[in-house]
Amino acid sequence: QHWDAYRFEQAYVRTHISGLIKFPIHVYATTSGMAAFTTILNYLILEKKATGPVLIGESIWFENKLLLQSAFANNYITIPQSQTQAITDAIIQQAPSIIFLDTLENSPDGTLTDILTIIKALVTHATKETYLVIDNTCLSLFFQPLRYIFGKRSLVRLIVFESLNKYHQFGMDRTTGGILWHYGGDTGKLFDYRIHLGTNMPDSTVASLPSPNRIHLTRRLLRHSRNAHTLSHSLQQWIDTHPNSPFTRIVYPGLANHPSYELTKHIRFHGSFFTIE
């Protein structure tokens, strides 16, 4: 640990995590988003947290998925993240000990996961310590889960991580970086695992990162979302009027034809990328 990273982490808590009380929240900077994930994974494995099935979102980031399938072998269940009811049913019937989900899939389907409904199911039905690990890279500060868990007498342990390569450098992309934060149980041990695994963020990396600024990041993300919506809408209109073209549709959560639209129409940020199918 060094003071440069510590100051960055404290600024991240103040600016990017919404909550009336933040003292139980600890933020750890890592060398990359993958370093944040491998720190979390090693903590869960070596602390023997997989006391039951491990539930994995079908289209989570492919590198994470490969590591999870190797780590938990025959002890995992894969469910499409668009099937909220199937996930909540699995929570009740299978009692998973660990759940891995992305807020917005970095995949061709671009599914926005209804994690808030899943959290409510976990808080209500978890009968043992259950770890919910969320990759929040693609929604960033527009997903804020803390208030749905904080202060509730539940067995849910929340761990959220994010790559700092996608949005937080405001397009400069000078270095790699990752961030993770946690709430509940003995998740404070993640601090020690980051040290032992050597995934600490170096001071030179911190010096290459802009200071966390919620106002600037919000404006940037909304501009990305506006541009992605304008382009995807325009392209979809073109496809609709050219039935013989080689293109089938545009896949973007902000369009009315997307399966996640019922969720996205209530939020301001729909992601910054789309798929041409």
N, C-alpha and C positions, 0 to 999 in steps of 0.2 A: 504494500500500500504506500502511496505517496500523496502529498498534499495536492498536487495538480489534479489527479484523478478524483480525490475526495471532494474538492471544490466543484468539479464538474458534476459529480453525482448529486451533491446537495442542491445545485442549481437545477438539475433535472427533476428532483423531487418537488421543488418549489413551483416550477413552471409547467411541467408536463403531466403530473399526476393530480387528478381532482379528488378532493376529500377534505372534510372539515378538520379531521385529525389525521396527521401523517406520521406521528412519532413511531408507530410500530412498523413503518415501511422502510426497508433498506434497499438501496440501489447500488449495483455493482457494475462498473464499466469493464468491458472485456476487449480483447484484440479484434473481435469480429462478431457478427451475429452467430456464426457457427460455433465460435468459442463459447459464447453464452449458452448455446444449446448443449454442447458437450459437457460443460460444467454442470448444468442441470441434470443431464443424463447420468453422469458419473455419481453425483450425489444420490440420485434415486436408486441406482444399482448397488452402490457400496453401502448405503444405509439400509438396504433390503426393504425398500418401500413397496415393492411389487408383491403384496400379500394376497392379491387376487388378480383377476384378468386385467390386462392393459388395453384400453380402448384408444384406437388411433383413427383419426380422420383420414378417409381414403385418399384425398388429394392434398395432404399437407406437403410441404416442401420436400422434394424427392430425396435429398441427401439425409434429411432428418428421418424420413420414412425408412430408408435402407438401414440406418444405424439402429432404429427401434426394432425392426424385424430381426436383425442379428442379435440384439441384446436380449429380447424377450422370447425368441424362438416360437414355441408352440403356446405361449401364454398371452397372445394378443388377439383382439377382435378388431376388424376393420369395418367401418361404417361410412357411407357417403355423408359429408357434412351438410348436404342439403336436406337430409332426412332427420329433421329435428325430433319427430315422434319416435323414430327407431332408436335414436341416441338416448332419449329420456326413458324409453322402455328398457334399454340395456342397463341404464343406471339402476333402475328398480329391480330388474330380474337377475342381472349378472353381478351387481355390486362391484364394479371395477375399482381397483385401488389407485390407478393412475389414468388420466385422460389427456391426450395430446390433440389440440385443435389449432387451426389458423383462424383468425378473425375474418380475413378476406383471402381466399385461396389465390396463390400465385400460380395459377394453372389455366389451361384453355377454357375451363368452364366458368372461372371467375365467381365462384359461389361465395356469397356473404353468409357466414354462419350465424345462426340465431343463438349466440352464446348466452345472452341474458336469460332466455328461457331455460337453457341447459343449466345455468348456475342456480336458478330458482329450484329446479328439480333436484339438484345436488344438495342444496341447503335443506330441502324438505326431506329427502329420502336417504341420504348417506347414513349408513349404519356403522361405518368405520372410517378411520382416517383416509381421506381421498385427496389425491393431488391433481389439481387441474393446471396443466401447463399450456399456456397460450402464446402462440407466435403472433405478435401484433404488428409485424413489419409493415403490412400493406394498408392498415387503417390508422396506425400511429396514434396521435393524441385524440382522434375522433372516437376511439373506443376507451371507455373508462369504467372498468368493472368493480372498482374497490367498494363503492357504496352498497353494492348488492351482497357483499360478504362481511364487510367490517362491522364488528359489534354484534353479529348474530351468533347464537350459541350453536355453531355447526362444526362438523368435522372436516370441512373443506379447507384445503391448503392451496393457496393461490400463488402461482409463479408465472410471471409475464416476461417475455423477452422480445427484443427487437434489434434488427440490423440498423446501424447508424449510417449505412452506405446509401440508402434509398432516398431519404428526404432531408435528413438532419444537417447535411453539409451545404444545403442551398445551391446544389449544382456544382460545387467546387471539386468534390470527390478527390480530395488530396490523400486520403488514407482510409484504411478499413477501421471498423469499430463496431462494438455491440454493447447492449445494455440489458440488464435483467433486474427485476425487483420482485419482492415476495412478501407474503403475509400469512402468518399462522404456523403453528407447530414448531418444529425445530429447523425450519428453513433457513434460520440464521447460519447454519453450518455451511451454506453456499459460499460464505466469505472464506472459510478455510479451504474448501475445495477449489476455489479459484486460485488461491495461493499454491496449493499442492500440485495443481495441474498446469501451472504456469500460464494461465489465461488472463492474467492481469493486463490492463491497458498501460503501455509505456508512457512516460511523460512526454516523449516526442509526439506521440499520437494525439494526446490531449491538446498539445500546442497547435496541432493542425486542424482541430475541430472548432467550429464557431460555438460560442457560448449558447446554451439553451435559451431560446426566446420564443415564447408561445404565440405572441402576436404575429411575429414574422412568419413562423411556421404555419400558423392557421391560414394566413393570407396566401402563402405559397401553395398549400394543399388545395385550397378552394379554387385557386387559379388552374391548377392541374386538373381538378375535377371538372371545372367549366370547359376547359379545352377538350378533355376526353369526351365529355358529353356532346359538345358541338360537333366534333369530328365523327363520333360513332352514330349520332342521329342523322347527320348528312349522308354518311355512307349507307346506312340502312335504308334511307329514302331512295337512294340511287338503286340499290339492290331490288327494292320493291317494284321499281318501275322498269327493271331490266330482267325479266324472268329467264332469259336465255343466257345470262352471264354465268361464269364459272363460280360465282360466289353465292352461298346459301343465306348467310345472315351475319350480323355483327353481334358478338357476345360481350355485353357490358352491363353490369348490375344496375346502372342508371337508366337503362331503356325499359320501356313497359313490357317488352316481350321476354325479359329475363326472368327466370324462376325466382330470383331473390328480390325482385322489384317491390314486393309487398313490404319487405324490410327496409330497402334502401330509400324508398320514397319518404320515409320519416326522418332521414338523417341528411346532413348537409354535404357529406363527402362520400362519393361512390367509387373511389379508386381512381388511379391515374393511367390505367392501361386497359386495352380491350383486345379481343381476338377477332381476326377476319377468318370466317369459316368458309 
